[in-house]
Amino acid sequence: MKLGEIKYDSIAANVTSSKKNITDEFDIVLYNGNSIALIETKHKVHPIDVDKLIQKKLPNFRTLFPQYKNHDIYLELAGFSFHHDIVQDALQKGVIVLKQKSEVLQIKAEKSKPF
């Protein structure tokens, strides 16, 4: 369980939580002692998915899981189909892109950053 240079200790799928008036589900969450990777999975990735991950999913995760407030959070978008412009937008905003290419998972993380 390693993405880029970061090794993770555990993985959880379909993590759901509710608190007050917020309910959200996180497709894949990777954990280690100081980092979290939130991976949003889509069959076909749309332009709105990048901003939704940054502007909605990230704040919701921070609210729903305050025990990780001191962790670096990396945002990742995984999909089978990406338009080139969406990949570039995600990378510019610091989101890691995971694309399937044949039987291989292609990772694009040129400008990734913790959020």
N, C-alpha and C positions, 0 to 999 in steps of 0.2 A: 504494500500500500504506500506507494510513493508517487507524488505528482511533482514534476520538476525536481527541485532539490530538497523538497520537504517530505519527510517520512511521517506517516500517520500511524497511530497505534490501534485505532478502532474505526469502524464504519457503521453507519446506520442508514436504513432506507425508509422513505415515507415517514419522516419524523413529523408528528402533528402535535400542536399545542394550542391551548386557549388561555387567555388571560384578559379579564375585563371585557372589552368589546373587540379584542383582536383574536382571530383564529387564523392559523396558517399551516401549511404543509411544506416541508422541505424534502425534495426528491432524494438527495443523497447528502449526508453530512459526514465528513471525515474529522477525526479528533486526534490531537496529541496534547502534550503538556502546555503548549503556548500558542497553538494555531488551530484554526477551524477552516475547513474548506466547505463552502456551500455550493453544491452542484445542482443547477437547474437543468433538467433534461427535456428536450423537445424533439419531436420527429422532424418538423420543419421549423426552423428558427425565423421569427419575424422581427422587424426592426424594433418594435415596442418591447420585446423580451429583454433587451439589454438594459433599458431604463427601468423597467419593472423590477429587475433583479437588484439594481442599485438603489432605487428610490422607494421600493415597497418591501421586498423580501429582506433586505439587510436590516432596515429599522425594525421590522417585525421580529426578526431573529433576536436582535439585541434586547427588545422589550420582553419577549417570551422566555429568553434564556439568560437572565442577568448574571448567572454564575460564570459566564464566559466574557464578561465585560473587559477583562484585561488581556484577552487573547487577540492575536492578529487574525483577521478574517479575510480569507481569499475567496473571491467570487468566481465561479466557473460556469460556463454555459456549454452544454453538451448537446449535440444534435447530429442527425444524419444529413440534413440539407441546410446549408448556409449560403446566402448570397455574399459575394466578395465584400460589398459595402458594409454588411452587418459585421463581418469578421473584423474589418478595419475599425469600425466604430467601437466594438467591444474592446479590442486591443488598445485603442487610444484612451479609453476610460479605465484601463487597468484590469479588465476582466480577462480571465484565461479562457481560451476557446478549445474545446475538445471535439474533434471531428473524426468520424469514422471514415477511413479510406481503405477499401477492401476489407481485409481481416485485421487491420492495424488501427490503433487509436492514435491519431495525430494530435499533439499538444502544441498550441501556439500561445506563448506567454511572454512575448518580447517586452512588454511594458507592464507586466503584472505588478501589483502592489497590494499590501495589506490595507484593508479598510478599517 
